[in-house]
Amino acid sequence: MVEPIQKKIKRIAWGITGSGDQMIETYNTLVDIKNRTGIETMVFLSKEGETVMKWYHLWDKIQKDFNNFKTDAGPNSPFIAGPLQMGYYDFLLVAPATANTVAKIVYGIADTLVTNAVAQTAKGSTPIYILPVDQKRGTVKTSAPSGRTFELKMREVDVTNSEKLARMENITVLSTPFDIYDIVGLERPK
């Protein structure tokens, strides 16, 4: 369980990277939170995030469900780092986060819209929550866009980077998309 933010949440910045694993669960969680609370959610996608949303048939849907929607035109375009640093958004969420995104964050590489948003937000006081997909050693079950379940074997380097991410300042690592309910102070669905 993740500690809730101790203030009324008005605005979330949600960064999406190129991971299909946990994408549907994360998407459904954010739609449910938006519908239950009216929290304004600004969605921004890496180039690979856009690809995955199309692959999972969520591209048109996300643009209808979230009207504040931005795609990557460069590491600082559209400009979201300033509003994140200054606290316009109550928190930054990156979910799900690929192993590539996690590695870049851990090693200070800020060359995409999502990694730059994390790097710049970490310089302020806006909380950052990240859901890495590669957290547990061994295999995990995931779903293809067709719904077919299959297994992925986690690489040691990716799990190690997720562990390093958890030790970084101003970053909280989430274990599951359902942890997002805890952040905003909502009961998880049964």
N, C-alpha and C positions, 0 to 999 in steps of 0.2 A: 504494500500500500504506500502511496506517495502522499506527503503532507499537502493539504489544500493551501492555496494562496489565501492569505488572511485579509482579503479585501474583495469587494464586489468586482467581478470580472466583466468588463465591457467589450474589450477587443483582444482578439488572438491573431497572431501572424503564424500561418501554417505553411511550412516549407515541405515540398514533396520532391523526393529524389527518384532514381530509377529502379526502385525495388518493387517487384510484384508480391514478394512474400509479405504478408500482413497488410497489404494495401486495401483489400476489400474490408477487412475488419476495422482498420483505421478510418477509412472513408465513412463507413456506417456509423462509427462512434461519433465522428465530428458532425455528421448530419443530424444525428439524434440530439447531441448537445445543442446545436443551433436551434433545432425545433423546440426543445424543452426550455431553453433559456432566452433565446433571442440574442445571444452573444454574437457580435459582429466578427466575422472571420475573414481575414484577408488571406487568400491562397496564392502562393507563388511556387512555380515549378522550375526545376532545372530542365535543361534540354532533354535529358534522359527521363525525367519525371513525366514530361509530356508524352514521350514514346510509350511509357508503361500505362499511362491513363488511356491512351488509344488502344493498346494491346488488350487491356482489361475491359474495354467497352464502357469506360467511365468519362471519356473526354467531353461529350455533349452534356452528360448528366452533371458533372462538376460545375460547368459554367452556368447551368440553370440553378443548382443548389446554392452556389456561392457567387454573388454578383460582383464581389471585389476580387478579381482574378487576374494574375499577372504571370507572364512567361519570361524566361531568361533571355535577355538580349545582351548580357555581359555580366561580369562580376558585380557591377554597381548600377546596373540598368535592368529594370526600373529601379529608381532610388528608394530603397526601403531601410537602409542602414541607419540613417539619421532618425527617423521616427522610432525605430527600435531602441536606439541608444538613449533617446530622450524620454522614453517611457510612454509614448503614445499608445503602444500595445502593452497589455498587461503581462504577456509572456510570448516567447518564441517557441514554437513547437516544430521539430523536424521529425516527421514520421510518415512512413518508415524510412530509415536511413540506410543506404547501401554501405557495404564494406569500403568502397572507394571514398564515399563522403566522410565516413568516420576516420579513415586513415588521413585524409587531407586535413580535417579539423585537428586531429591529434598532433600532426606535424606542422601546423600553422600555415597550411596552403589555402589561400582564399581566392581561388581563381574561377569560381562559379557563383551564381547568385546566392545559392544556399550556403556554401562555405563562407562566402564573404559576409553574409548576414550574421552567421554565428560568430565569426571573428570580431566583427564590429560591435555586435550586441554584448559580447563578453566584456567589452571595455566600459560598459555602463552598468546599471543596476537591474535591468530587465532580466527576469529569470529565463533560462533556456532549458527546455526539456527535449531530449532526443531518444528516439526508439530505434536502436541499432538492430538490424535483423540477425546479425551474427554474434550472438551472446553466449551460447552454450556449446560446450564441446560435444562432439558426436554428431548425430543426425537430427534433423527436424523435418516434420511433415509440413508441406505447403500445398497450395492449390494452383493449378494452371487456370488461364482464363475460361477454359471449357468446364472447370469444376473438378477435373480429374486431380486426385491427390497423388503426390509423389514425394520422395525424400531427397534432401540435400545434405551433404556432409560439410560441416563447418571446417574451415581451414584454421589452423592454430594462429597464424598471423592475424587473422580477422578477429578472432575471439580476444586475443591479447590487446589489439587496438581498442576494442570495446571496453575492456577493463581499464585501459589508460584513459579513455574518454570519461569514465565514471569518476576518475580522480581529478579531473580538470576543474578549475575555479568557475563558479557560476553556471555549471552544467549539471543537470540531474538526468540520469539515464533511466528510462522507463523499461519495464520488463514486458509489458503487454499494452496493446491499444486501450484496454479497459482502465489503465492507470490514469488516463486523461480525465475520466470521470472524477477521480479523487482530486485532481488539481483544481477543478472548478467547483468542487464541493457537492457533486451530485451522486446519488446512490447509483451503483452499477445495476444494469438490467439483470433480471433473474435468468 
